[in-house]
Amino acid sequence: MESYPFTYDSGTPFIQQAADWVADVFYELLPEAGFEVRDEQIYMAFQLEKAFADKKTIFAEAGVGTGKTLAYLLYAVCYARYTRKPAIIACADESLIEQLVKPEGDIAKLARHLDLNIDARLGKSPDQYLCLKKLDQARIHAKADENWEEIAASLPGFVYSSAPMQAFHAYGDRRNYPQLNDEQWNTINWDSFQDCFTCDRRHRCGQTLSRDHYRRSTDIIICSHDYYLEHVWTYDGRKREGQLPLLPEHSSVVFDEGHLLESAAMKAFGYKMKHATFEELITRLLQNEIRESLAVLIDDSIVQSEVMFHAFGRYNHSVAGSDRREIVLNETLLSEVRRFRDLLSAIEEELVFEGELYTLDHYQLRIVEEHMEMMQKALLLFEQSESTVICWVEDSPEGLMLSVMPGTVKELLKTQVFHLKMPVIFSSATMSVDSSFRYMADSLGVESFLSFSVDSPYAYQEQMEVLAPTWHLSEGFDGKMKEAVRLLQQTGGRALILFRTREELRLFKEHVKAEPKLVGMSFYYEGDGEISHLISAFQQEEESVLCAVSLWEGLDVPGPSLMNVIIWSLPFPPHDPVFNARRKAVTDPFNEVDMPYMLLRLRQGIGRLIRSRDDSGIVVLLGEELRTHPEVRDKVKSVLPKGVELKS
């Protein structure tokens, strides 16, 4: 534990002393190191003082260039040392985590210029780690162009050794395999159907070792929204089963890009099921000496699982542009779900008796009971009103996969996050709707909160142009492509192209190959490699183009490498089961769901262009709705930075 970065007086409130030091940092220490004094940043720091002093939730909306990350990091580190519990910084996704901890990132800047030794460790999601079991399977079934043996040979020696480990040795991180595209990585990474509890490699696993490492952080643990919410969702169950929670007790939590938390919560509080996985799990009990009544129930549950999944496969319909097929709830389907749940309940009752007889392996029993409890939670949603469950099916190599999530997460968040007496900071450039934070607060279950909003210090009207080119709408994709080619030539690459869907990105990638005017220009596509390496290559190769679906938030590339942001389509939400459920819950879906989502995401996308006072360039909006729907055009114009007009 490092000492405070100021002389502590036990007779004065700690947060007041921390605030005085933060003021010195922004008024004196950082300006002496070449940083500019930003009134917006100092105002934000003053507002954060209230949140930490009163242990309140605060919505901190601060424009690009405010320096909001530095402000919340200073308070988080001080408060962590005061409480002797680390702060949690939860980012929207894994690429934003990398942005925060890169060598030239904000944590490194504070450490260097303030002579601070900040203990910041990464708590990455499990799917960001290699799975040794899946790697073994990949090696067995390798194709001619797949060299999994090379990856296996590169692992640390202790992975396949039984000798005691002397020290932590990080390995298996997605970032270590930039040569793999996303499809290849998904062949060997952890997924939610891996049973780590019974894995004989778990004590040599890179994911397990990394978890042991980050739990010892004294200042900051950086994770994704998904991972923090998984910690919340599994906290009680893990404690009950004698396991450590995913994250240690912490002093505060910051949700960076906090406007995305609701979507992450819906994902984290869901459950995925496959018949094959259930059958493999439940038949473990048959390996023990059990009573005949339990064995019969197990056989019946396997049969009913098949029947239930057959019903899910029958009662669904396709969703355009998505692999997810939305389930059509009817009495036939619901009755099959009830029969399956009744069998699970009967098995759980039988297991109570079996546990008292000590005929079952206790460790195996605990694993089965935990999985069954999660399945019951998920399937119970079908017993409630239709608006409280979101569900869909997808195809997988092992058969149909069912996904179930709650239709609303605010009750869970209210009781398991916001009732905790600690500072909770939502930080983003885009959280308010019509100057109010009520929309976000209500959707998240936040009843009492502080809030503020400050504009960016940048002169957008001088640094940015926003263009809405015209082309013959009848030309469709080809018309957009001509405009994109013209504008890429105009800026010599140096562009970020943001797509609404992966299908749009795939089509663009195919057309680029046949476009003679773009020959010699380098293109980097999300999915072709590890994302932070793609961003680094784009930043270093000035006349290149980065094409992405998920980089609407958080991407920070100042300088001449990014002078053109092309937004291929206005980022309206997809018509998948998640957003369809939201639409069904309101009276005006377009204005209450689609439009607010699109405008928030659009503001984020536009914000990728100007990252410093010296930046300049163009933002290009290629959405057809700007020409076909006047009300959409008016709304888009209303969220442009102050002084910036939409030009044809």
Disulfide bonds with the S-S distance in Angstrom:
none
